[in-house]
Amino acid sequence: MDRSKSAVFFVSYLLYFFSFWMVLAYLPILFKSYGFSDQQIGFAIGLTSLSSIILVLPFGVFSDYFSPKRTLTLGAICYSCYFLLLITVRDFFGVCFVVILGGVGAATIRVVLMSLYLKLIDHTGRGKKVAFLHLGGYLGFGLGPLVGGYVYETYGAVLMIKGALIISIAIILLTLLAKDAPPVVFSFKDYNQDIRKPDVLFLMTVVFVLGTHFGAEQTSISLLMKDIIGLNKKEIGLVFFALGIWMAFLVPFAGILMDKKERVFLLLLVGLLISSCFQVVTAFTNTFLSLLIVRMIHTAGDTLAILESDVLTARFFPAARLGGNSGLIFCVRTSAIFIFAAFSGWLNQVWGYKMPFIINGIMVFAFSLAALMFRRTIPDRSKQEG
């Protein structure tokens, strides 16, 4: 794939994460201003993930069978409609419908864009090439909340959402420039054989656990920063910005490390271990600086875990069926996000905004440690894979 086509994927990924986090980082605060309870906020945020489970898997399979590029454009249109409706809808049930639409659109972009990119790149230096795409995502993750926080604090939520809407329209136009991949002959039997491999089942388990910590964060981190630590929206945006730039700095080195490492799953589990420790510590921060330092260490673990989960997806699944199989992996992660987002909403209402980080951190730490010990007891198949 030439540089111009790679640039289309890079910019699309950057703009997707920019617009997604520009709004998502402040949705709990926005919904709080609508008078929603903490349980309703957790449920609504969780629906963003749950809705993707309904359609992203068939969309992924459809992209393999029909056209990844056209499926990507369709997802981008749904994503744009989400922001359009979010400008005017205020009641709880209406918001639930809107976030369902947004979840479908966002998940389709995330899954099909990544799977199409993985189909088009070759196996040589795959870690660095996947890291290149993640670099765009992390820049968007950092810049989106920074701009969103400034606009929200200065001009209000409506203008912030309108900005995201304009960016989503740009994503639609960019999808029209993306290179397509040839379709494959559809077969349920082939997909079934793909997911029955031991390493794939283990990957799905680890990705589920990884998803639980995203659920805790999406529901609670902004409210923790605002109501417990006392940060304003601009300061919240600055935290996200610093973390995004930090992860963008780390990810190229993580990609090089992935290409050199010998054991599969090692960096994924080590990343989870680091992330879980500082998930717990997050609950005990009380200043801007202490929160930032703790979250930087936490996201160093996230960077390893997220990158290797995508690299291993490309490694374990045939390139021709990456759309459907990537959709399956994404469904596993998003189901975990929904479950823990809803659970975190209940914890927030009963115990406060610190408790989701403590419970989730302990849970993920215990799993990661047990998984590392388990992987040491079985043969390493990395030299026989992909």
N, C-alpha and C positions, 0 to 999 in steps of 0.2 A: 504494500500500500504506500503510495507516494505521500510526500509531506503535506501537500494541499488537502488531501482527503483526511489525513491524520488530524490536521488543524481543525477541520469541520467537527470531528468527534470531540476534540479537546475543548473548543469553544462552546459546543452544545452542552457538554458535561458541566463546564464552568457556569454557564448561564442557568442551567437546570438547578444546580445546587445553590446558586446565588438567589434565585427567585424563591426556591422552596424554603430555604432557611431564613430569608428576609422576612417571610411571613410566619413560618412555623415557630421560630424562636419567641414570637410575641403572641401567638394564639392563646396560650393559657391566660396571659394578662388581658387580652382583648375579651375573651369569653368571661373572665371575672368581671370586667366592666359591664357586660350584658346582664349580670346578676346570676350567672350559672353557679351551682354548687361545685365543690371540689370533685365530687363523684361524677357530676355531669361533665366537667372539664376532662377528667380522666377518660371517661367513656367516649367523648367526642374526639379527643386526640387519638385514642385507640382505634376508632373507626377509620381513621386515615390509613391505618395499616390493615385492619380487617377487610376493608372493601377490596384491597388489592388481591387478597386471597381468592376472591370470587372469580375474577376475570383474568388476572395476570398469567396464570398457568395456561388457560386456553389461548390467550393472546400470544404467549411464547411459542406454543405449539403451532399456532396459526402463522407466526412469523417464519418458522422453519418450513412449513408446507406451502405458503403462498409467497410472501415478500416481507422480509424484515424492515425494509425501508418504508413501505406503505403502512405497516403496522405501527412503526415509530411515529409517522405523521399523524395517524389516527389518535394515538396516545397523547401527542402534543396538543391536539385540538381539544380533547377532554380536559387536559391540564389547564388550558387557557380558559375554558368555560368555568372551571372551578373558581378562578380569581374573579371572573366577571360576576358570578353569582354571590361571591363572598362580600362584595361591595355593599349589597343591599339587604341580604338576609340577616335577621337578628334573633328570631325565635329558636329555641333549642332544637325542635324537630326539623325545622328548615335547615339549620346549620348541620345537623347530622346528614341530611341528604347531600349537602354541598361538599362536606368532607369525604363522603363516599365517592363522589365523582372525582374529587381531587386525588384521592388515594389510587383510584384506577388509572388516571392519567399519569400521575407521578411514577407509579410502579412500572407502567408500561415503558415510559422513557428510560427509567433506571435499568430495567432488565433487558429490553431489546437493544438499547444503545450499547450496553456493555457486551451482550452476547454477539451482536453484529461485529463489533470491534474485535472480539476474540476470534471470530470466524475468519476475519480478513488478515490478521497478523500471523506470521509464521512462528514456529516453536523456539527459534533461536533468540535468546535474551528476552524470553517472555516476561520475566519479572520486571525488567526495566520498562518494557512497553506498556504493561498494565499500570505500572507506577506513573508513567507519563499521563495516562488518562486520569488517574487518581489525583495527580497534581492539580489538574483543572478543577476537579471536584472540591479539593480542600481550599483552593483559592476562593471558589464560590461560597463555600461554607463559612470562610472567614469574612469575606467582604459583604455578603448578603445581610447578616444581622447587624453589622456596623452601619451600613447605609439605612437599613430598616429602622434601627433604633433612633438614628438621628432624625429621619423623616417622621416617625411616629411621635417622638417627643416634641418636635418643632411644629409639624403641620397636621398631625393626626393620623389615625389608622387608615382612613379612606384613601388618602394620597399614597400611603405605603403600599396598599393592595393594588392600586392603579398602576404603580411602578412595576410591580410584579407581573401584572397583566400585560404591559407593553413588552417586557422581557420574554414572556411566554409566547407572544406572537412572533418574536424574533426566532425563538426555538423552532416554531413551525416552519418558518422559511429556511432555516438551516437544515432541517431534516430532508428537505427537497434536494439539497446538494450532496447528501450522504451517498456513498457507494453502496449498492445493494449486493446481496449474496444469492447464489442460485438456490432454488427450493429443493426439497428432498421428497422422496416418496414416503407418505405417512404410514407409520406402523406402531400400534400400541405395544406390540411384542418387543420391539427394539427399545422403546423407552423403559419398559418394565425390566429388561435385562440390564439397562444402564444403571438403574437405581438399586439393584440387588447386590452390587459389589460391596464387600466389607468396608473398604475405605470410604465409599460414598455414603453408606449408612452412618459411619462414624462422623464424617463431615457434616451431615445433616444434624446430628446430635449436637455437635459443637456450635454450629450456626444458630441453632435454637437457643442455646444458652447465651450466645453473643447477643441475640435479639432481645433478651429480657432486660439487659442493661440499657439498651436504647429506649425501651418502653419506660423505664424509670426516669431517664433523663428528659425525654420529650414532654412528660407530664409535669415534672417537678423542678428542673434546674432553673428555669426562668423565675418561678415563684420563690424558690429558695434564695436566689440572688436579690430579688426585689423585696420580699417581706421579711426575710431572716437577716440577711447581710445588709440590706438597706441601699442597694444600688439603684440608680435611675436607669431609664431605658438606654441612654447613650452609653453608660458604663457597662450595661449588659452587652450591648453591641460591641464594645471594645474588647470584652472578654472573648466573645466568639471570634472576633477578628484576630486577636493574638493567637488563639488556638488554631485557627485555620491556617495562618501563615506558618506557625510552628509545624503543623502536620505536613504542609506543602514542602517545608524545608527537609523534613525527615524522610518523606516517602521515596525520593530517588535513591537514597542510601539503603532503605529497606528493600527496594527492588533489586539492587545489586547484590545485597545479602541473600535474597531469595534464590537468585540464579546460582550462587556459590554453595549454598547449604546442601547437606547430604541427607538429612532426615526430614521426611514429610511430617507435617503437623507440629513440628517442634516450635517454630516461631509463632504459629497461631496460638498454641497453648501457653507459651511464655508470655505472649502479648496479653492474653486473657488474665493471666496471673497478676501481671503488673497493673492492668486496668482495674481488676477487682479490688486490690489492696487500696488503691487511691480513690476508688468509689466510696469506700467506707470513710476514709479520711475527709472526703468532701463535706460530709455532714458536720464536721467539727471545725470548719473554717469560719472565720467571722470578720475578715477584712477583704478588700479587693485584692491585695497582693497575695495573701495566703491562699485565697481561692484560685487565683491565676496560677500560682506555682504548683499547687496540687493537681489542678486540671491539666497542666502541661505534662506532668509525669503520667497522669492517667491516659491522656490521648497518645502518648508515645506507645503505650501498650495497644491502644485502639488501632494505631497506624499499622502495626505488625499484623494484628488479627484480621483486620478488614482486607488488607492487601493479599495476605496469603489465602484467605477464603476465596477470593476471586481467582487467584492463580491456580488453586487446587481445583476449582470448578472447571477451568479450562483444561486442566491436566487429566482429570478423571473421566470427562465426558467427551464423546466424539464431536468434532467441530460441527458436523452437519446438523446435529440435534441439540446444539447449545441453547437455542431459544427456549424450547420447552423445558429442558433440564435446568437452565438458569432460572426460569420461572418457578420451578419446583423449589429450588434452594431459596429463592426470594420468598416464596409462600411460607416456608418453614420459619424463616427469620421474622417475617411480618406477623405471623400468628403469635410468636413469642412477644413481639412488641405490643400487640393488642392486649394479650393476657396481662402483661406486667404494667402496661399503661393504665388499664382499668383497675388492677389491684393497687397500683400506686395512688390513684385517685382516692380510693377508699382509705389507704394509709394516711394520705395527706389530711383527709377530713377528720380522722380519728386521732392520729398521733403527731401530725405536723409534717412539714416538708423535708425533714431530715431522715425520717424513718425509711423511705424507699431506698435511699443510698446505702444505709447500713444493712438492711436485709438483703438487697440484691448483691452487694459487694461480698458478703459472707457466703451467699449461695454460689456465686460464680467462682470465688476462690476455692471453695471445697471441691467443686466439680473439676476445675482446672488442675488442681493438685492430684486428684484421683486419676484424671485422664493422662497426665504426664507419667504417672507410675504405671498405668495400664499399658501405655504405648511402649514403655521400656521392656515389657515382658513378651512382646510379640515381634516377629521378624520384620525388618525394615524392607518394604517393597519399593522404595523410591527408585531404585535402579531398573526395576522392571516396568514402571509406570510411564505412560506418555512419552 
